[in-house]
Amino acid sequence: MNFRLFPRLQSRLMTTGAFALIAVMPFSANADWTIDSGPQVPGVPQDIVITLKDNPMSHPEEACLVVTLARSLSAGANVTLFPTLDGVALGDEKVVSSRRFKCKLPGDQEISLQENLEAFLDSNLPNNPNDNMVICPLCWAERYGDQAPDYGVLDSDAVGALLLGAEKVIDF
């Protein structure tokens, strides 16, 4: 399109572009993710959901990272793992107990994925330890049928409440 033939269109496009730039700039200029403003309600820990969609067998480092992150954040927040799609294999002890899964922890420590996951789940001991992980029931049924998971809970009602009540959802 030759803008010389349409000077009014060119003028309007330039005005619209300038307005869009001016309208968006203040928001990005004020974004500061380095300031920790704390929980949204003072004194009340945040509810954080961490999802995992990739199979631990094909992405072991990602599975270790998700569980390690969940453990570290659970010191000051209510953290729930929510495996979906192929990530539901995190609920299968045969997968999690594989000797090839070694998770690197801070300080050059190494721990198995199974030990890491169990330590995270046990951090909720006053309640049911498995409540820290809600497995997508549709994804689990697609891959495992009627078999119950070894880790986590299958609760269709929990999924909506889990996601709608979360202040943060971290997706892997």
DRENPADREN-993021 format. One record per atom (N, C-alpha, C, CB): atom name; x, y, z. Coordinates in steps of 0.1 Angstrom, whole numbers, plus 5000, padded with zeros to 4 digits. Glycine has a CB too. Layout:
N
ATOM atome    x    y    z
ATOM    CA    X    Y    Z
...
END
This chain:
172
ATOM atome    x    y    z
ATOM     N 5008 4988 5000
ATOM    CA 5000 5000 5000
ATOM     C 5009 5012 5000
ATOM    CB 4990 5000 5012
ATOM     N 5006 5021 4991
ATOM    CA 5014 5033 4990
ATOM     C 5007 5044 4999
ATOM    CB 5015 5038 4975
ATOM     N 5014 5048 5009
ATOM    CA 5008 5058 5019
ATOM     C 5008 5072 5013
ATOM    CB 5016 5058 5031
ATOM     N 5015 5075 5002
ATOM    CA 5015 5088 4996
ATOM     C 5001 5091 4990
ATOM    CB 5025 5090 4985
ATOM     N 4994 5080 4986
ATOM    CA 4981 5082 4980
ATOM     C 4970 5084 4991
ATOM    CB 4977 5069 4972
ATOM     N 4974 5080 5004
ATOM    CA 4964 5081 5015
ATOM     C 4971 5088 5027
ATOM    CB 4960 5066 5019
ATOM     N 4973 5101 5025
ATOM    CA 4979 5109 5036
ATOM     C 4971 5109 5049
ATOM    CB 4982 5123 5031
ATOM     N 4958 5109 5048
ATOM    CA 4950 5108 5060
ATOM     C 4952 5095 5068
ATOM    CB 4935 5111 5057
ATOM     N 4952 5084 5060
ATOM    CA 4954 5071 5067
ATOM     C 4968 5071 5073
ATOM    CB 4953 5060 5056
ATOM     N 4978 5076 5067
ATOM    CA 4991 5076 5072
ATOM     C 4991 5084 5085
ATOM    CB 5001 5082 5062
ATOM     N 4985 5096 5085
ATOM    CA 4984 5104 5097
ATOM     C 4977 5097 5108
ATOM    CB 4977 5117 5094
ATOM     N 4966 5090 5106
ATOM    CA 4959 5083 5116
ATOM     C 4967 5072 5122
ATOM    CB 4946 5078 5111
ATOM     N 4974 5064 5113
ATOM    CA 4983 5053 5118
ATOM     C 4994 5058 5127
ATOM    CB 4989 5046 5106
ATOM     N 5000 5069 5123
ATOM    CA 5011 5075 5131
ATOM     C 5005 5080 5145
ATOM    CB 5017 5087 5124
ATOM     N 4993 5086 5145
ATOM    CA 4987 5091 5157
ATOM     C 4984 5079 5166
ATOM    CB 4975 5099 5154
ATOM     N 4978 5068 5160
ATOM    CA 4974 5057 5168
ATOM     C 4987 5050 5174
ATOM    CB 4966 5047 5159
ATOM     N 4997 5049 5166
ATOM    CA 5009 5042 5170
ATOM     C 5016 5050 5182
ATOM    CB 5019 5041 5159
ATOM     N 5016 5063 5181
ATOM    CA 5022 5072 5191
ATOM     C 5013 5071 5204
ATOM    CB 5022 5087 5186
ATOM     N 5000 5071 5203
ATOM    CA 4992 5069 5214
ATOM     C 4994 5056 5221
ATOM    CB 4977 5071 5210
ATOM     N 4995 5045 5214
ATOM    CA 4997 5032 5219
ATOM     C 5010 5032 5227
ATOM    CB 4997 5021 5208
ATOM     N 5021 5038 5221
ATOM    CA 5034 5038 5227
ATOM     C 5033 5046 5240
ATOM    CB 5044 5044 5218
ATOM     N 5027 5057 5240
ATOM    CA 5026 5065 5252
ATOM     C 5017 5058 5263
ATOM    CB 5019 5079 5249
ATOM     N 5007 5051 5259
ATOM    CA 4998 5044 5269
ATOM     C 5005 5033 5275
ATOM    CB 4985 5040 5262
ATOM     N 5014 5026 5268
ATOM    CA 5020 5014 5273
ATOM     C 5033 5017 5281
ATOM    CB 5023 5004 5262
ATOM     N 5040 5027 5277
ATOM    CA 5053 5030 5283
ATOM     C 5053 5031 5298
ATOM    CB 5059 5042 5277
ATOM     N 5043 5039 5304
ATOM    CA 5044 5040 5319
ATOM     C 5043 5027 5326
ATOM    CB 5033 5049 5323
ATOM     N 5035 5017 5321
ATOM    CA 5034 5005 5328
ATOM     C 5047 4997 5328
ATOM    CB 5023 4996 5321
ATOM     N 5053 4996 5317
ATOM    CA 5066 4988 5316
ATOM     C 5077 4995 5323
ATOM    CB 5070 4985 5302
ATOM     N 5077 5008 5324
ATOM    CA 5087 5016 5330
ATOM     C 5086 5015 5346
ATOM    CB 5087 5031 5326
ATOM     N 5074 5012 5351
ATOM    CA 5072 5011 5365
ATOM     C 5073 4997 5370
ATOM    CB 5059 5017 5369
ATOM     N 5074 4987 5362
ATOM    CA 5075 4973 5366
ATOM     C 5087 4971 5374
ATOM    CB 5074 4963 5354
ATOM     N 5086 4966 5386
ATOM    CA 5098 4963 5394
ATOM     C 5095 4950 5401
ATOM    CB 5101 4974 5404
ATOM     N 5101 4939 5396
ATOM    CA 5099 4926 5402
ATOM     C 5110 4923 5412
ATOM    CB 5100 4916 5391
ATOM     N 5119 4933 5415
ATOM    CA 5129 4930 5425
ATOM     C 5125 4934 5439
ATOM    CB 5142 4938 5421
ATOM     N 5114 4941 5440
ATOM    CA 5109 4945 5453
ATOM     C 5099 4935 5458
ATOM    CB 5102 4959 5453
ATOM     N 5102 4929 5470
ATOM    CA 5093 4919 5476
ATOM     C 5083 4926 5484
ATOM    CB 5102 4908 5484
ATOM     N 5071 4927 5480
ATOM    CA 5061 4933 5488
ATOM     C 5054 4924 5497
ATOM    CB 5050 4939 5478
ATOM     N 5059 4911 5498
ATOM    CA 5054 4902 5507
ATOM     C 5041 4896 5503
ATOM    CB 5052 4908 5521
ATOM     N 5035 4888 5512
ATOM    CA 5022 4882 5509
ATOM     C 5011 4893 5506
ATOM    CB 5017 4873 5520
ATOM     N 5001 4890 5499
ATOM    CA 4991 4899 5495
ATOM     C 4983 4904 5507
ATOM    CB 4982 4894 5485
ATOM     N 4982 4895 5517
ATOM    CA 4976 4899 5530
ATOM     C 4986 4897 5541
ATOM    CB 4963 4890 5533
ATOM     N 4990 4908 5547
ATOM    CA 5001 4907 5557
ATOM     C 4999 4896 5567
ATOM    CB 5003 4920 5564
ATOM     N 5009 4888 5569
ATOM    CA 5008 4877 5579
ATOM     C 5002 4864 5574
ATOM    CB 5000 4882 5591
ATOM     N 4996 4864 5562
ATOM    CA 4990 4852 5556
ATOM     C 4999 4848 5544
ATOM    CB 4975 4855 5551
ATOM     N 5004 4835 5545
ATOM    CA 5012 4830 5534
ATOM     C 5004 4829 5521
ATOM    CB 5018 4816 5538
ATOM     N 5012 4832 5510
ATOM    CA 5006 4831 5497
ATOM     C 5003 4816 5493
ATOM    CB 5015 4837 5486
ATOM     N 4993 4814 5485
ATOM    CA 4990 4801 5479
ATOM     C 4996 4801 5465
ATOM    CB 4974 4799 5478
ATOM     N 5006 4792 5463
ATOM    CA 5013 4791 5451
ATOM     C 5011 4777 5445
ATOM    CB 5028 4793 5453
ATOM     N 5008 4776 5432
ATOM    CA 5006 4764 5425
ATOM     C 5017 4763 5415
ATOM    CB 4992 4763 5418
ATOM     N 5024 4751 5415
ATOM    CA 5035 4749 5405
ATOM     C 5030 4737 5396
ATOM    CB 5049 4746 5412
ATOM     N 5029 4739 5383
ATOM    CA 5025 4729 5374
ATOM     C 5037 4722 5368
ATOM    CB 5015 4734 5364
ATOM     N 5035 4710 5363
ATOM    CA 5045 4702 5356
ATOM     C 5037 4695 5345
ATOM    CB 5053 4692 5365
ATOM     N 5041 4698 5332
ATOM    CA 5034 4691 5321
ATOM     C 5042 4681 5314
ATOM    CB 5029 4702 5312
ATOM     N 5055 4681 5316
ATOM    CA 5064 4672 5309
ATOM     C 5067 4659 5317
ATOM    CB 5077 4679 5305
ATOM     N 5068 4648 5310
ATOM    CA 5071 4635 5317
ATOM     C 5085 4636 5323
ATOM    CB 5070 4624 5307
ATOM     N 5086 4632 5336
ATOM    CA 5099 4632 5343
ATOM     C 5109 4622 5336
ATOM    CB 5097 4627 5357
ATOM     N 5104 4612 5329
ATOM    CA 5113 4602 5322
ATOM     C 5120 4609 5311
ATOM    CB 5105 4590 5317
ATOM     N 5114 4618 5304
ATOM    CA 5120 4625 5293
ATOM     C 5126 4639 5297
ATOM    CB 5111 4627 5281
ATOM     N 5122 4644 5308
ATOM    CA 5127 4657 5313
ATOM     C 5130 4656 5328
ATOM    CB 5117 4668 5310
ATOM     N 5140 4648 5332
ATOM    CA 5143 4646 5346
ATOM     C 5148 4659 5353
ATOM    CB 5154 4635 5348
ATOM     N 5155 4667 5346
ATOM    CA 5160 4679 5353
ATOM     C 5149 4689 5356
ATOM    CB 5171 4687 5344
ATOM     N 5139 4689 5347
ATOM    CA 5127 4698 5349
ATOM     C 5119 4693 5361
ATOM    CB 5118 4698 5337
ATOM     N 5117 4680 5362
ATOM    CA 5110 4674 5373
ATOM     C 5117 4677 5386
ATOM    CB 5108 4659 5371
ATOM     N 5130 4675 5387
ATOM    CA 5138 4678 5399
ATOM     C 5137 4693 5402
ATOM    CB 5153 4675 5397
ATOM     N 5137 4702 5392
ATOM    CA 5136 4716 5395
ATOM     C 5123 4720 5401
ATOM    CB 5139 4724 5382
ATOM     N 5112 4714 5395
ATOM    CA 5099 4717 5400
ATOM     C 5097 4713 5415
ATOM    CB 5088 4710 5392
ATOM     N 5102 4701 5418
ATOM    CA 5101 4696 5432
ATOM     C 5110 4704 5442
ATOM    CB 5104 4681 5433
ATOM     N 5122 4707 5437
ATOM    CA 5131 4715 5445
ATOM     C 5125 4729 5448
ATOM    CB 5145 4716 5439
ATOM     N 5120 4735 5437
ATOM    CA 5114 4748 5439
ATOM     C 5102 4748 5448
ATOM    CB 5109 4754 5425
ATOM     N 5094 4738 5447
ATOM    CA 5082 4736 5456
ATOM     C 5087 4735 5470
ATOM    CB 5074 4724 5452
ATOM     N 5097 4727 5473
ATOM    CA 5103 4726 5486
ATOM     C 5108 4739 5492
ATOM    CB 5114 4715 5487
ATOM     N 5115 4746 5484
ATOM    CA 5121 4758 5489
ATOM     C 5111 4769 5491
ATOM    CB 5132 4763 5479
ATOM     N 5101 4770 5483
ATOM    CA 5090 4780 5485
ATOM     C 5081 4777 5496
ATOM    CB 5082 4782 5472
ATOM     N 5080 4764 5499
ATOM    CA 5070 4760 5510
ATOM     C 5074 4764 5524
ATOM    CB 5069 4745 5509
ATOM     N 5086 4769 5525
ATOM    CA 5090 4774 5538
ATOM     C 5082 4787 5542
ATOM    CB 5105 4778 5538
ATOM     N 5078 4795 5532
ATOM    CA 5071 4807 5535
ATOM     C 5057 4808 5528
ATOM    CB 5079 4819 5532
ATOM     N 5053 4798 5522
ATOM    CA 5040 4798 5514
ATOM     C 5033 4785 5514
ATOM    CB 5043 4803 5499
ATOM     N 5021 4785 5510
ATOM    CA 5013 4772 5508
ATOM     C 5015 4768 5494
ATOM    CB 4998 4774 5512
ATOM     N 5023 4758 5492
ATOM    CA 5027 4754 5478
ATOM     C 5020 4741 5475
ATOM    CB 5042 4753 5476
ATOM     N 5014 4740 5463
ATOM    CA 5008 4727 5458
ATOM     C 5014 4724 5444
ATOM    CB 4993 4729 5458
ATOM     N 5018 4712 5443
ATOM    CA 5022 4707 5429
ATOM     C 5010 4703 5422
ATOM    CB 5033 4696 5430
ATOM     N 5009 4707 5409
ATOM    CA 4998 4703 5401
ATOM     C 5003 4697 5388
ATOM    CB 4988 4715 5398
ATOM     N 5006 4684 5388
ATOM    CA 5011 4678 5375
ATOM     C 4999 4676 5365
ATOM    CB 5018 4665 5378
ATOM     N 5002 4680 5353
ATOM    CA 4992 4678 5342
ATOM     C 4998 4671 5331
ATOM    CB 4986 4692 5338
ATOM     N 4990 4668 5321
ATOM    CA 4995 4661 5309
ATOM     C 5004 4650 5312
ATOM    CB 5002 4671 5299
ATOM     N 5016 4649 5306
ATOM    CA 5026 4638 5309
ATOM     C 5032 4640 5322
ATOM    CB 5036 4638 5298
ATOM     N 5031 4651 5328
ATOM    CA 5037 4654 5342
ATOM     C 5031 4646 5353
ATOM    CB 5036 4668 5345
ATOM     N 5019 4640 5350
ATOM    CA 5012 4632 5360
ATOM     C 5020 4620 5364
ATOM    CB 4998 4628 5355
ATOM     N 5030 4616 5356
ATOM    CA 5039 4605 5360
ATOM     C 5046 4608 5373
ATOM    CB 5049 4602 5348
ATOM     N 5046 4620 5378
ATOM    CA 5052 4623 5391
ATOM     C 5044 4616 5402
ATOM    CB 5052 4639 5393
ATOM     N 5032 4612 5399
ATOM    CA 5024 4604 5409
ATOM     C 5027 4589 5409
ATOM    CB 5010 4607 5407
ATOM     N 5035 4585 5400
ATOM    CA 5038 4570 5398
ATOM     C 5051 4567 5404
ATOM    CB 5038 4567 5383
ATOM     N 5051 4559 5415
ATOM    CA 5063 4555 5422
ATOM     C 5073 4548 5413
ATOM    CB 5060 4546 5434
ATOM     N 5069 4540 5403
ATOM    CA 5078 4534 5394
ATOM     C 5086 4544 5386
ATOM    CB 5070 4524 5385
ATOM     N 5080 4555 5382
ATOM    CA 5087 4565 5375
ATOM     C 5096 4573 5384
ATOM    CB 5077 4574 5368
ATOM     N 5091 4577 5395
ATOM    CA 5098 4586 5405
ATOM     C 5110 4579 5411
ATOM    CB 5089 4591 5415
ATOM     N 5109 4566 5413
ATOM    CA 5120 4559 5420
ATOM     C 5131 4555 5411
ATOM    CB 5114 4546 5427
ATOM     N 5130 4558 5398
ATOM    CA 5141 4555 5389
ATOM     C 5154 4560 5394
ATOM    CB 5138 4561 5375
ATOM     N 5165 4551 5393
ATOM    CA 5178 4555 5399
ATOM     C 5184 4566 5390
ATOM    CB 5187 4543 5399
ATOM     N 5180 4568 5378
ATOM    CA 5186 4579 5370
ATOM     C 5182 4593 5374
ATOM    CB 5182 4576 5355
ATOM     N 5172 4594 5383
ATOM    CA 5168 4608 5387
ATOM     C 5176 4612 5399
ATOM    CB 5153 4608 5390
ATOM     N 5185 4621 5397
ATOM    CA 5193 4627 5408
ATOM     C 5191 4642 5407
ATOM    CB 5209 4623 5407
ATOM     N 5186 4648 5418
ATOM    CA 5183 4662 5419
ATOM     C 5195 4669 5425
ATOM    CB 5170 4665 5426
ATOM     N 5200 4679 5419
ATOM    CA 5210 4688 5425
ATOM     C 5203 4698 5434
ATOM    CB 5219 4695 5414
ATOM     N 5208 4699 5446
ATOM    CA 5203 4709 5455
ATOM     C 5214 4719 5458
ATOM    CB 5199 4702 5469
ATOM     N 5210 4731 5463
ATOM    CA 5220 4741 5466
ATOM     C 5231 4735 5476
ATOM    CB 5213 4753 5473
ATOM     N 5243 4740 5474
ATOM    CA 5254 4735 5482
ATOM     C 5260 4722 5477
ATOM    CB 5249 4733 5496
ATOM     N 5258 4719 5464
ATOM    CA 5263 4707 5458
ATOM     C 5258 4694 5464
ATOM    CB 5278 4707 5458
ATOM     N 5247 4694 5470
ATOM    CA 5240 4682 5475
ATOM     C 5233 4675 5463
ATOM    CB 5231 4685 5486
ATOM     N 5232 4662 5465
ATOM    CA 5224 4655 5455
ATOM     C 5215 4645 5462
ATOM    CB 5234 4646 5445
ATOM     N 5203 4645 5457
ATOM    CA 5192 4637 5463
ATOM     C 5184 4630 5452
ATOM    CB 5183 4645 5473
ATOM     N 5178 4619 5455
ATOM    CA 5170 4613 5444
ATOM     C 5157 4620 5443
ATOM    CB 5167 4597 5448
ATOM     N 5151 4619 5431
ATOM    CA 5138 4626 5429
ATOM     C 5127 4621 5439
ATOM    CB 5133 4624 5414
ATOM     N 5128 4608 5442
ATOM    CA 5118 4602 5451
ATOM     C 5120 4608 5465
ATOM    CB 5120 4587 5451
ATOM     N 5132 4609 5470
ATOM    CA 5135 4615 5483
ATOM     C 5131 4630 5483
ATOM    CB 5150 4614 5487
ATOM     N 5134 4637 5472
ATOM    CA 5130 4651 5471
ATOM     C 5115 4652 5472
ATOM    CB 5136 4657 5458
ATOM     N 5108 4644 5464
ATOM    CA 5093 4645 5464
ATOM     C 5087 4641 5477
ATOM    CB 5087 4636 5453
ATOM     N 5092 4631 5483
ATOM    CA 5087 4626 5496
ATOM     C 5089 4637 5507
ATOM    CB 5093 4613 5500
ATOM     N 5101 4643 5506
ATOM    CA 5104 4654 5516
ATOM     C 5094 4666 5514
ATOM    CB 5119 4659 5514
ATOM     N 5091 4669 5502
ATOM    CA 5081 4680 5500
ATOM     C 5067 4676 5505
ATOM    CB 5080 4683 5485
ATOM     N 5063 4664 5501
ATOM    CA 5050 4659 5506
ATOM     C 5049 4658 5521
ATOM    CB 5047 4646 5499
ATOM     N 5060 4654 5527
ATOM    CA 5060 4652 5542
ATOM     C 5060 4665 5549
ATOM    CB 5072 4644 5546
ATOM     N 5063 4676 5542
ATOM    CA 5063 4690 5548
ATOM     C 5049 4694 5552
ATOM    CB 5069 4700 5539
ATOM     N 5039 4686 5549
ATOM    CA 5025 4689 5552
ATOM     C 5020 4679 5562
ATOM    CB 5016 4689 5539
ATOM     N 5028 4673 5570
ATOM    CA 5025 4662 5579
ATOM     C 5012 4664 5588
ATOM    CB 5036 4660 5588
ATOM     N 5010 4676 5594
ATOM    CA 4998 4677 5602
ATOM     C 4985 4673 5594
ATOM    CB 4996 4692 5607
ATOM     N 4985 4676 5582
ATOM    CA 4973 4671 5573
ATOM     C 4977 4659 5566
ATOM    CB 4969 4683 5563
ATOM     N 4970 4656 5555
ATOM    CA 4974 4644 5547
ATOM     C 4986 4648 5539
ATOM    CB 4962 4640 5538
ATOM     N 4997 4641 5540
ATOM    CA 5009 4645 5532
ATOM     C 5007 4646 5517
ATOM    CB 5020 4635 5534
ATOM     N 4998 4638 5511
ATOM    CA 4996 4639 5497
ATOM     C 4988 4651 5493
ATOM    CB 4988 4627 5493
ATOM     N 4982 4659 5502
ATOM    CA 4975 4671 5499
ATOM     C 4983 4681 5492
ATOM    CB 4968 4677 5511
ATOM     N 4996 4680 5493
ATOM    CA 5005 4690 5487
ATOM     C 5006 4688 5472
ATOM    CB 5019 4689 5493
ATOM     N 5001 4677 5467
ATOM    CA 5001 4675 5452
ATOM     C 4988 4670 5447
ATOM    CB 5012 4664 5449
ATOM     N 4982 4678 5439
ATOM    CA 4969 4675 5433
ATOM     C 4972 4671 5418
ATOM    CB 4958 4687 5434
ATOM     N 4969 4659 5415
ATOM    CA 4971 4654 5401
ATOM     C 4959 4656 5392
ATOM    CB 4975 4639 5401
ATOM     N 4961 4661 5380
ATOM    CA 4950 4664 5371
ATOM     C 4943 4650 5369
ATOM    CB 4956 4669 5357
ATOM     N 4930 4649 5373
ATOM    CA 4923 4637 5372
ATOM     C 4921 4632 5358
ATOM    CB 4910 4638 5379
ATOM     N 4918 4641 5349
ATOM    CA 4916 4638 5335
ATOM     C 4929 4632 5328
ATOM    CB 4911 4650 5327
ATOM     N 4940 4639 5331
ATOM    CA 4953 4635 5325
ATOM     C 4957 4622 5331
ATOM    CB 4964 4646 5328
ATOM     N 4955 4620 5344
ATOM    CA 4959 4607 5350
ATOM     C 4951 4595 5344
ATOM    CB 4957 4607 5366
ATOM     N 4938 4597 5343
ATOM    CA 4929 4587 5338
ATOM     C 4932 4583 5324
ATOM    CB 4914 4591 5339
ATOM     N 4936 4593 5316
ATOM    CA 4940 4591 5302
ATOM     C 4953 4582 5301
ATOM    CB 4943 4604 5295
ATOM     N 4962 4583 5311
ATOM    CA 4975 4576 5310
ATOM     C 4975 4564 5319
ATOM    CB 4986 4585 5314
ATOM     N 4967 4564 5330
ATOM    CA 4968 4553 5340
ATOM     C 4955 4546 5342
ATOM    CB 4973 4558 5353
ATOM     N 4944 4550 5336
ATOM    CA 4931 4544 5338
ATOM     C 4926 4545 5352
ATOM    CB 4932 4529 5334
ATOM     N 4922 4534 5358
ATOM    CA 4916 4534 5371
ATOM     C 4926 4533 5382
ATOM    CB 4906 4523 5373
ATOM     N 4939 4531 5379
ATOM    CA 4949 4529 5389
ATOM     C 4950 4542 5398
ATOM    CB 4963 4526 5382
ATOM     N 4952 4540 5411
ATOM    CA 4953 4551 5420
ATOM     C 4968 4556 5420
ATOM    CB 4949 4547 5434
ATOM     N 4971 4569 5421
ATOM    CA 4984 4573 5421
ATOM     C 4991 4569 5434
ATOM    CB 4985 4588 5419
ATOM     N 5004 4568 5434
ATOM    CA 5012 4565 5446
ATOM     C 5014 4578 5454
ATOM    CB 5025 4558 5442
ATOM     N 5016 4589 5447
ATOM    CA 5018 4602 5453
ATOM     C 5007 4611 5448
ATOM    CB 5032 4607 5450
ATOM     N 5002 4620 5457
ATOM    CA 4992 4630 5453
ATOM     C 4978 4625 5454
ATOM    CB 4995 4634 5439
ATOM     N 4969 4634 5452
ATOM    CA 4955 4631 5452
ATOM     C 4948 4634 5439
ATOM    CB 4948 4639 5464
ATOM     N 4938 4626 5436
ATOM    CA 4929 4628 5424
ATOM     C 4916 4633 5430
ATOM    CB 4927 4615 5416
ATOM     N 4914 4646 5427
ATOM    CA 4901 4652 5432
ATOM     C 4897 4662 5422
ATOM    CB 4903 4658 5446
ATOM     N 4886 4659 5415
ATOM    CA 4881 4668 5405
ATOM     C 4877 4681 5411
ATOM    CB 4870 4662 5397
ATOM     N 4871 4681 5423
ATOM    CA 4866 4693 5429
ATOM     C 4878 4702 5434
ATOM    CB 4857 4689 5441
ATOM     N 4889 4696 5436
ATOM    CA 4901 4704 5441
ATOM     C 4907 4712 5431
ATOM    CB 4911 4695 5447
ATOM     N 4906 4708 5418
ATOM    CA 4913 4715 5407
ATOM     C 4908 4730 5406
ATOM    CB 4911 4708 5394
ATOM     N 4895 4732 5405
ATOM    CA 4890 4746 5404
ATOM     C 4894 4754 5416
ATOM    CB 4875 4745 5402
ATOM     N 4892 4749 5428
ATOM    CA 4895 4757 5440
ATOM     C 4910 4759 5441
ATOM    CB 4891 4749 5453
ATOM     N 4918 4750 5437
ATOM    CA 4933 4751 5437
ATOM     C 4937 4763 5428
ATOM    CB 4940 4738 5433
ATOM     N 4933 4763 5416
ATOM    CA 4937 4773 5406
ATOM     C 4930 4787 5409
ATOM    CB 4934 4769 5392
ATOM     N 4918 4787 5413
ATOM    CA 4911 4800 5415
ATOM     C 4916 4806 5428
ATOM    CB 4896 4798 5416
ATOM     N 4921 4798 5438
ATOM    CA 4925 4804 5450
ATOM     C 4940 4807 5450
ATOM    CB 4922 4794 5461
ATOM     N 4947 4805 5440
ATOM    CA 4962 4807 5440
ATOM     C 4965 4822 5437
ATOM    CB 4968 4798 5429
ATOM     N 4974 4827 5444
ATOM    CA 4979 4840 5441
ATOM     C 4989 4840 5430
ATOM    CB 4986 4847 5454
ATOM     N 4996 4828 5429
ATOM    CA 5006 4826 5418
ATOM     C 5005 4812 5413
ATOM    CB 5021 4829 5423
ATOM     N 5006 4811 5399
ATOM    CA 5007 4798 5393
ATOM     C 5020 4798 5385
ATOM    CB 4994 4795 5384
ATOM     N 5029 4789 5388
ATOM    CA 5042 4788 5381
ATOM     C 5041 4776 5372
ATOM    CB 5054 4787 5391
ATOM     N 5043 4778 5359
ATOM    CA 5041 4767 5349
ATOM     C 5054 4762 5344
ATOM    CB 5032 4772 5338
ATOM     N 5055 4749 5344
ATOM    CA 5067 4742 5338
ATOM     C 5062 4733 5327
ATOM    CB 5076 4735 5348
END
